[in-house]
Amino acid sequence: MINYTISSTTNKWTKRIRKIDEIIIQILAYKKDLKFINNINYYCDFILANDKFIKDLNKKFRKVNQPTDVLTFVSKLSLKNKKEDRHCDLVFSIDTILNDVKKNNVNFYDHLTHLIIHCFLHINDFLHNNIRDYLIMKNIEINILKKLGIVNPY
């Protein structure tokens, strides 16, 4: 089961929330490709923020004193004789995303779709700490983006 909520810490996201909800629904049609596990309950909170908000989190949890486009936090809870629960916070910075979109001359929603797919892979234990793992993630991302009609961003 995959549950999610969307909240915003800044009004810069307000007009985009409905479209983001549609994008999440479209992406979740490919939950098998994203390696979601059937016997796990997922609770995903999409937190739509700005650079200041995400910079504070980045500094506190990653010891990096600068903003980033997205941070993904996952807590796993397993109780005996019960499905595992994964509580996931996916935090996005509108400021960094808009800068990246402008710098790379890409569509905002296409880029955000890519970031959400990337986050979903992280909550399913995918990492990109070495070239092999990076290539696995990259190929899954490209495949899902293609199914959604989005050009390969790499």
N, C-alpha and C positions, 0 to 999 in steps of 0.2 A: 504494500500500500504506500502510495506517495501522496503526502499532503503538503500544501505549501501556502504561505501567506506572503503578501507584498506590503511593505510599509516604507514610508519615506521620511527622511530627516530634514529635507529641504523642499521648497516648492518648485525647484528647478525640474523635478521629475513629474509633477502633477499631471501635466497634459499627456504624458507618455505611459502612464500606468496601465490603461486599458490595452494598449498595443503590446506592452510587455507581457501581460497576462495571456494574450493570444499566442505570443511567441513561445512561452513556457508550455502551453498546451500542445502546440505543434511539435516542439522538441520531445515532449514526453511520449509522443506516438512512437518514438524510436528508443523506448526504455530498454529494450533487449540489446540494441547496439551499444547503449550507454552502460551496459552491464549492471543494471539495477537487479537486485537479488529478490526473488519472490517472497522468501520467508523473512524479510526485514521490513519493518515499518520505518518509513522515511518521513521526517518532519523538517521541511525546508523553509527557512525564513529569508526572503529576499529583502535586504535592507538597502534602500536606494538613498545614497548619501552624497556628500561632497568631499573635496580634498581635505578639509580640516578634520572632518570626522574620521576618514579612513587613515589619515596620517597619524592621528592619535592611536588608533588601533595597531597600525603597522609598527609604531615605535614601542608600544607596550608589549606586543606579542612576538614580533619578529626582530626587535631591536634595530629597525631601519627607520630613520627619522626623515621620511619623505612620503608623499602620497603615492598611491598605486591605483591601477584601474579596478582591481577586484581582490578581495581576500575571502578565503573559504575556511570556515572553522567547522569541525565535525566532532561531536561527542557520541560515543557508542555506549549503549547501556544494554547489558544482557542479564536477564534474570532466569533462574532455573525454570525449566519447563515453559518458557515464554519466548515469543519472537524477540529478536534483537531490535532495539530502537536506535535509529540514527537521527540525532538532532543536529541540523546543519544551518549555520548562518552564512549566507552569501552576501557580502557587502560590496556594493558597486559605487564608484565615485563618478558622478556626472562630469565633473571638471576634467579629470584625466581622460575619461572616455572621449569627451568632445575634442580635447587637444589631439588625441591619437587619431580620431576620425579625420580631423582637418589636416594633420601632418601627413597621413597616409592616403588621403583622398578616397575614403571608403564611405559607404552608407552607414549611418548611425545604427540602424536596426540590424543590419547584416553583421556588423562588428559586435553588437551586444549579443546577438544570437550565438556567435562564436564563443564569446566569453561565458555564456550560460552553459553551453555544451562542455566547455573546458572545466567549469566548476562541477558539473554533474559527474564528470570522470574522476575528479579529485575525491568527491564524497564516496565514490565506489573504489577507493584505494589506489587509483592510478597516480603515479608520480612521474616527474621528469628530471630525476637526479642524474641520469646517465643517458647517453645517446640512444641506446636500445629502447628504454622506456619512453623517451621523448618521441621517437619515431612511431611507436605503437599508439601513443595518444594522438599524435599529429594525423596519422592515417584514419583513426576512428573519427576525429573531428572533420576531416576533409570529406569522408564518406557521408556523414550525416548532413553536413552543409550542402553537399551535392543533392541529396534527396530532398532538401528544402529549397533547392533552386538557387543556392548561394555559391558564388564563385570561390575557388580555392584561394584563401587569403595568404598563403605562404609563397 
